[in-house]
Amino acid sequence: MIVSLPLPRRSFLAKAALGVAAAQLTSIVPAFAQSTGTGGSRRLEPLKNIDAGSLNIGYHEAGPADGAPVILLHGWPYDIHMFVDVAPQLAAAGFRVIVPYLRGYGTTRFLSADTPRNGQQSVVAVDIIALMDALKIKTATVAGCDWGARTACIMAALWPERVKALVSVSGYLIGSQQAGKNPLPPAAELQWWYQYYFATERGRAGYEKNRHDFAKLIWQLASPKWNFDAATFERSAVAFENPDHVAITVHNYRWRLGLADGEAKYQALEDRLAKAPLIGVPTITLEGDANGAPHPEPGTYAKKFSGRYEHRLVSGGIGHNLPQEAPEAFAKAVVDVARG
């Protein structure tokens, strides 16, 4: 049984009450059977490509062409197969499902060699808005994890007229360079070790040389109870061979720390995001009970969602890659928020 307890808009009135309030107001989702990660032979195919903004975007599409659109956004270091079990469920439920490779992944390519290999947060959202325009999708439910969740949150905050509803793993992930300058407690800083590694030339060269093993290590640390097999990882690892993958990844983390500049044409968007805008579209946030990656506590971001809102904790040893580890829980959240 799923007990759903929507979080009120202004539930957290004092920092001292955050922990108790979060415990009381978090939806309790029973332990879903965790994906064993042994389905590496199944792929999201066929793939399509379309010119959108500065990119030729590779994507998978499933479901009826006249279905309500759902866009699923993967994170780092993952790929579209984060949704290998989610996409078919949503397609079977009648949704038109679009699963794009983000810039720097898979079959997505820049249209010009002169375009900066920029990984700042706003530009990824601009890419997906451009994809919607290219596909003539006016509004869509947008759902994601990691970089994909951040991108979905940004889209909902800056272009709410394009986002019907939102599903975000680990909640409100919009940040700013100014916020990135604030030091964290030592244990929290330790979790961001790779961010500091990428800040060095040695880190960039190391990721270029060892991107396969690096990504596998991140998978293991972020989802310590997920027993994925070699085939499951290798299916996604192919996406990291994209010629722009390292440049995009390194720029993203350097930009966060203020060590790399973004493009001037996106500064107005970043200025708006730096104010941590509220998100007013219907939203469900999700968290796994065994997430080994850095992530905020639900009580710290609940008030950032000013519309209909619910948080769900997914139990059963579910780590950072929640859509792939608990696809039924993720798909259910998308269906529930999309259909209201």
C-alpha positions as CSV (number, residue, x, y, z in Angstrom):
1,M,0.0,0.0,0.0
2,I,1.2,3.5,-0.8
3,V,0.4,6.2,1.7
4,S,0.5,9.6,0.0
5,L,0.8,12.7,2.2
6,P,1.1,15.8,0.0
7,L,3.5,18.4,1.4
8,P,1.9,21.8,2.1
9,R,3.5,24.9,0.5
10,R,4.7,26.3,3.7
11,S,5.2,23.3,5.9
12,F,8.6,24.2,7.3
13,L,8.5,27.3,9.4
14,A,11.7,26.9,11.5
15,K,14.9,25.1,10.8
16,A,14.7,23.3,14.1
17,A,11.5,21.6,12.9
18,L,12.9,20.4,9.5
19,G,13.8,16.9,10.5
20,V,10.6,16.1,12.3
21,A,8.5,17.7,9.6
22,A,10.2,15.8,6.8
23,A,9.6,12.6,8.6
24,Q,5.9,13.3,9.1
25,L,5.2,14.7,5.7
26,T,7.1,12.3,3.5
27,S,5.0,9.8,1.5
28,I,5.9,6.3,2.4
29,V,6.4,4.1,-0.6
30,P,6.9,0.4,0.1
31,A,9.9,-1.5,-1.0
32,F,9.7,-2.1,-4.8
33,A,11.5,-5.1,-6.1
34,Q,14.9,-3.5,-6.9
35,S,16.1,-3.9,-10.5
36,T,18.8,-6.6,-10.5
37,G,20.6,-4.7,-13.3
38,T,20.8,-7.9,-15.4
39,G,18.8,-6.6,-18.4
40,G,21.8,-5.3,-20.4
41,S,20.7,-6.9,-23.6
42,R,17.6,-4.8,-23.9
43,R,18.0,-1.4,-25.5
44,L,15.9,1.7,-26.2
45,E,15.7,1.4,-29.9
46,P,15.2,2.5,-32.6
47,L,16.9,5.9,-32.2
48,K,16.0,9.1,-34.0
49,N,17.9,12.3,-34.6
50,I,16.7,15.9,-35.1
51,D,18.3,19.3,-35.3
52,A,17.4,21.4,-32.3
53,G,19.1,24.6,-31.3
54,S,22.9,24.1,-31.5
55,L,22.6,20.3,-31.5
56,N,21.6,17.4,-33.6
57,I,19.9,15.4,-30.8
58,G,19.7,11.7,-30.6
59,Y,16.6,10.3,-28.9
60,H,14.3,7.4,-28.4
61,E,10.6,7.7,-28.9
62,A,7.9,5.3,-27.8
63,G,4.1,5.2,-27.4
64,P,1.3,6.7,-29.5
65,A,2.2,9.8,-31.5
66,D,-0.9,11.5,-30.2
67,G,-0.3,10.6,-26.6
68,A,0.4,13.2,-23.9
69,P,4.1,13.9,-24.1
70,V,6.6,12.9,-21.4
71,I,10.2,13.8,-21.7
72,L,12.7,11.7,-19.6
73,L,16.1,13.2,-18.8
74,H,19.1,11.2,-17.8
75,G,22.0,12.3,-15.6
76,W,25.8,11.9,-15.3
77,P,27.4,9.4,-15.7
78,Y,24.4,7.6,-17.1
79,D,22.5,7.6,-20.4
80,I,19.0,7.0,-21.8
81,H,19.0,3.4,-20.5
82,M,18.4,4.9,-17.1
83,F,14.8,4.7,-18.4
84,V,15.0,1.3,-20.2
85,D,12.2,-0.1,-18.0
86,V,10.3,3.2,-17.4
87,A,9.8,4.2,-21.1
88,P,7.9,1.0,-22.1
89,Q,5.6,1.3,-19.1
90,L,4.7,4.8,-19.9
91,A,4.3,4.0,-23.6
92,A,1.9,1.2,-22.7
93,A,0.0,3.7,-20.5
94,G,-0.7,5.8,-23.6
95,F,2.0,8.5,-23.3
96,R,4.2,9.7,-26.1
97,V,7.6,9.2,-24.5
98,I,10.8,11.1,-25.6
99,V,14.1,10.1,-24.1
100,P,17.0,12.3,-25.5
101,Y,20.7,12.0,-25.1
102,L,21.9,15.1,-23.4
103,R,24.7,17.2,-25.0
104,G,27.9,15.2,-24.7
105,Y,26.3,11.8,-24.7
106,G,25.5,9.1,-27.2
107,T,24.4,10.1,-30.7
108,T,23.8,13.8,-29.8
109,R,26.3,16.1,-31.7
110,F,27.0,19.8,-32.0
111,L,26.1,21.2,-35.4
112,S,29.1,23.5,-35.4
113,A,32.7,22.8,-34.3
114,D,32.8,26.5,-33.1
115,T,30.0,26.1,-30.5
116,P,31.5,26.2,-27.0
117,R,31.4,22.8,-25.3
118,N,29.4,24.4,-22.4
119,G,28.0,22.4,-19.5
120,Q,26.5,25.2,-17.4
121,Q,23.1,24.3,-15.9
122,S,20.9,26.6,-18.0
123,V,22.2,25.6,-21.4
124,V,21.0,21.9,-20.9
125,A,17.5,23.2,-20.3
126,V,17.7,25.4,-23.3
127,D,18.6,22.3,-25.3
128,I,15.5,20.5,-24.2
129,I,13.2,23.5,-24.9
130,A,14.7,23.5,-28.4
131,L,14.0,19.8,-28.8
132,M,10.4,20.4,-27.8
133,D,10.2,23.2,-30.4
134,A,11.7,20.9,-33.1
135,L,9.3,18.1,-32.3
136,K,6.4,20.6,-32.1
137,I,5.6,19.7,-28.5
138,K,3.9,22.6,-26.8
139,T,3.8,21.2,-23.3
140,A,5.1,18.0,-21.7
141,T,5.5,16.3,-18.4
142,V,9.2,16.4,-17.7
143,A,11.0,13.9,-15.4
144,G,14.6,13.2,-14.6
145,C,17.4,12.2,-12.3
146,D,20.7,13.8,-11.5
147,W,21.6,16.3,-14.3
148,G,18.2,15.4,-15.8
149,A,16.4,16.3,-12.6
150,R,18.2,19.7,-12.4
151,T,17.3,20.3,-16.1
152,A,13.7,19.4,-15.5
153,C,13.5,21.8,-12.5
154,I,15.1,24.6,-14.5
155,M,12.6,24.1,-17.3
156,A,9.7,24.2,-14.8
157,A,11.0,27.3,-13.1
158,L,11.9,29.3,-16.2
159,W,9.3,28.0,-18.7
160,P,6.3,26.8,-16.7
161,E,4.1,27.3,-19.7
162,R,6.0,24.4,-21.4
163,V,6.0,22.0,-18.4
164,K,2.7,20.4,-17.5
165,A,4.1,18.5,-14.5
166,L,7.4,17.6,-13.0
167,V,9.1,14.5,-11.5
168,S,12.5,15.1,-9.9
169,V,14.7,12.6,-8.2
170,S,16.4,14.3,-5.1
171,G,14.1,17.3,-5.3
172,Y,15.0,20.9,-6.1
173,L,18.5,20.9,-7.6
174,I,18.7,24.4,-9.1
175,G,22.0,26.1,-8.0
176,S,24.2,29.0,-8.7
177,Q,27.9,29.8,-8.9
178,Q,27.5,32.0,-5.8
179,A,26.0,29.1,-3.9
180,G,28.9,26.9,-5.1
181,K,31.3,29.1,-3.3
182,N,29.9,28.3,0.1
183,P,31.9,25.7,2.0
184,L,30.2,22.5,3.3
185,P,31.0,20.4,6.3
186,P,34.0,18.1,5.7
187,A,31.9,14.9,5.3
188,A,29.7,16.7,2.7
189,E,32.8,18.0,0.9
190,L,34.2,14.5,0.7
191,Q,31.2,13.3,-1.2
192,W,32.0,15.9,-3.9
193,W,35.6,14.6,-4.4
194,Y,35.1,14.2,-8.2
195,Q,34.1,17.9,-8.5
196,Y,37.5,18.9,-7.1
197,Y,39.3,16.3,-9.2
198,F,37.7,17.8,-12.4
199,A,38.9,21.2,-11.3
200,T,42.5,20.2,-12.1
201,E,44.1,19.4,-15.4
202,R,45.1,16.1,-14.0
203,G,41.4,15.4,-13.3
204,R,40.5,16.3,-16.9
205,A,43.2,14.0,-18.3
206,G,42.3,11.3,-15.9
207,Y,38.7,11.3,-16.9
208,E,39.6,11.3,-20.6
209,K,41.8,8.3,-20.1
210,N,39.7,6.4,-17.6
211,R,36.1,7.5,-18.3
212,H,34.9,3.9,-18.4
213,D,36.3,2.9,-15.0
214,F,35.5,6.3,-13.5
215,A,31.8,6.1,-14.4
216,K,31.6,2.5,-13.1
217,L,33.0,3.7,-9.8
218,I,30.5,6.5,-9.6
219,W,27.7,4.0,-10.2
220,Q,29.0,1.8,-7.4
221,L,29.4,4.7,-4.9
222,A,26.0,6.3,-5.8
223,S,24.0,3.1,-5.6
224,P,25.9,0.8,-3.1
225,K,23.1,-1.8,-3.0
226,W,22.4,-2.0,-6.7
227,N,24.0,-5.2,-8.1
228,F,24.2,-4.2,-11.8
229,D,26.0,-6.6,-14.1
230,A,28.7,-5.9,-16.7
231,A,26.3,-5.9,-19.6
232,T,24.0,-3.3,-17.9
233,F,26.9,-1.0,-17.4
234,E,28.5,-1.5,-20.8
235,R,25.2,-0.7,-22.5
236,S,25.4,2.8,-21.0
237,A,29.2,3.2,-21.2
238,V,29.0,3.4,-24.9
239,A,27.3,6.8,-24.6
240,F,30.4,8.2,-22.8
241,E,32.5,7.8,-26.0
242,N,30.8,10.9,-27.4
243,P,33.6,13.2,-28.6
244,D,32.3,16.1,-26.4
245,H,31.6,14.1,-23.3
246,V,34.7,14.9,-21.3
247,A,34.6,18.6,-22.2
248,I,30.9,19.0,-21.2
249,T,31.4,17.1,-17.9
250,V,34.5,19.0,-16.9
251,H,33.0,22.4,-17.8
252,N,29.8,21.6,-15.8
253,Y,31.7,21.0,-12.6
254,R,34.2,23.8,-13.1
255,W,31.4,26.2,-13.8
256,R,29.7,25.2,-10.6
257,L,32.8,26.2,-8.6
258,G,33.2,29.5,-10.5
259,L,36.4,28.1,-12.2
260,A,35.0,28.4,-15.7
261,D,32.9,31.0,-17.4
262,G,29.5,30.3,-19.0
263,E,28.3,31.9,-22.2
264,A,27.2,35.5,-21.9
265,K,24.0,34.9,-23.8
266,Y,22.8,32.6,-21.0
267,Q,23.7,35.0,-18.1
268,A,20.2,36.4,-17.8
269,L,18.9,32.9,-17.3
270,E,21.6,32.2,-14.7
271,D,20.7,35.4,-12.9
272,R,17.1,34.2,-12.6
273,L,18.2,30.8,-11.4
274,A,20.5,32.3,-8.8
275,K,17.4,33.6,-7.0
276,A,16.2,30.1,-6.5
277,P,12.8,30.6,-8.1
278,L,9.8,28.7,-6.9
279,I,8.4,26.0,-9.0
280,G,4.6,26.2,-9.4
281,V,3.8,23.2,-11.7
282,P,2.4,20.0,-10.1
283,T,5.4,18.1,-8.8
284,I,6.4,14.8,-7.3
285,T,9.9,14.4,-5.9
286,L,11.5,11.0,-5.2
287,E,14.3,9.8,-3.1
288,G,15.8,6.3,-2.7
289,D,16.6,5.1,0.8
290,A,20.1,4.1,-0.1
291,N,21.3,7.0,-2.2
292,G,25.0,7.2,-1.9
293,A,25.4,10.4,-4.0
294,P,25.3,14.0,-2.5
295,H,21.7,15.0,-2.2
296,P,19.6,17.4,-0.1
297,E,17.2,16.4,2.6
298,P,13.5,16.7,1.5
299,G,12.7,19.1,4.3
300,T,15.2,21.6,2.9
301,Y,13.5,22.0,-0.5
302,A,9.8,21.3,0.1
303,K,8.9,25.0,0.3
304,K,10.5,25.6,-3.2
305,F,7.4,23.9,-4.8
306,S,4.5,26.3,-4.6
307,G,2.0,24.2,-6.5
308,R,0.5,20.7,-5.9
309,Y,3.4,18.8,-4.4
310,E,4.2,15.4,-2.9
311,H,7.4,13.7,-1.9
312,R,7.9,9.9,-2.0
313,L,10.7,7.9,-0.3
314,V,11.3,4.7,-2.2
315,S,12.6,2.0,0.1
316,G,14.3,-1.4,-0.6
317,G,17.9,-0.4,-1.0
318,I,17.3,2.1,-3.9
319,G,20.3,4.2,-4.7
320,H,20.9,7.3,-6.8
321,N,19.8,5.8,-10.2
322,L,16.3,5.5,-9.0
323,P,14.6,5.3,-12.4
324,Q,16.7,2.2,-13.3
325,E,16.7,0.7,-9.9
326,A,13.0,1.2,-9.1
327,P,11.3,1.7,-12.5
328,E,7.8,0.9,-11.3
329,A,8.0,3.6,-8.6
330,F,9.3,6.2,-11.1
331,A,6.8,5.4,-13.8
332,K,4.0,5.5,-11.2
333,A,5.1,9.0,-10.1
334,V,5.1,10.2,-13.7
335,V,1.6,8.7,-14.3
336,D,0.2,10.1,-11.1
337,V,1.5,13.7,-11.6
338,A,0.7,13.8,-15.3
339,R,-2.9,12.7,-14.7
340,G,-3.4,14.7,-11.5
